[in-house]
Amino acid sequence: MGNETNGFTLWFTGLSGAGKSTIAEIVGPELERRGILVDHLDGDVVRTNLSKGLGFSREDRDANILRIGFVAKLLTRHGAGVIVAAISPYAETRDAVREMIGDRFVEVFVATSLDECARRDVKGLYAKAFSGEIKEFTGVSDPYEAPEHAEIVVETEGRSPEQSAQHVITQLEQLGFIAREKEEAVA
Amino acid sequence: MGNETNGFTLWFTGLSGAGKSTIAEIVGPELERRGILVDHLDGDVVRTNLSKGLGFSREDRDANILRIGFVAKLLTRHGAGVIVAAISPYAETRDAVREMIGDRFVEVFVATSLDECARRDVKGLYAKAFSGEIKEFTGVSDPYEAPEHAEIVVETEGRSPEQSAQHVITQLEQLGFIAREKEEAVA
């Protein structure tokens, strides 16, 4: 697909509570400000429109990820800036999406540690996972296979979400997916 | 969406065997020849990538149609020529898709009669539906609600698929979705 499009898919992966959606929601408007037509494929949008009925078995998780990947591929071909925020715990499945989208796929590993995610526990899910009330919880009772060759790695600890988002934007500039903005406007 | 895109969704509806996919597969390349980037959302593509696991209950049929509609909407916004060929038997569900896509939605009713579809019976499905071997078969044991206000109506009886496809193209020109081609090239 590489030569026929300026589109790309920004694929945020990481543990529950790592900050994927929070960072993605800051990156999206910044891309739009730069003239890119952005699609967010995550959270409620995906659950309501693509994946209703799927659960948390490996098979269902994979179906969900491949379905998002399929739609991201179609949109990328039309020049979209697609933003996906999904735990996407399995390396093999993420690599299948990478294969579909080719060199317009940008894997963003939000590398917040399990300890830090559990400490923040924004939604109270880790407490329930550790107590066994929630089964099949990624990082606790279900695997998370961290990316080894992500295009962008975001270390969130000690950084604000805005700083993390800025890091993603800067990396996108350096990788050539978006144009560099001049430091100063030229008259 | 109207003003921000030249994209559109061509939604072929009609009975099984009416000729939806056959006509769509001729229309697609003609649109591409005219410089439109086309996405086909039908048949195996949808079954494999979006709707695996769905059956033929009203609920599952609706979920399938709404899911295709969701993806068509996203692509249309990016200027795609989206081609959908789906029985889509329920008027209410097609109207929900129309609502999502707005004035870039083009309903194409492939109006082949039940008698004619059953006579052709290309895939042998009608024989099985009439014998009861296949349950929930649209037009036989399940309803088909014909569109009353389709943008384009295709009468296939007595017409070749090529003629039907040409009718769709001509109507798209007249409705302003694609540019008219000159009768003769101008030097």
Interface residues (C-beta under 8 A of the other chain):
Chain A: L37 D39 N49 L50 K52 G53 A63 L66 R67 F70 V71 L74 L75 R77 H78 G79 A80
Chain B: L37 D39 N49 L50 K52 G53 A63 L66 R67 F70 V71 L74 L75 R77 H78 G79 A80
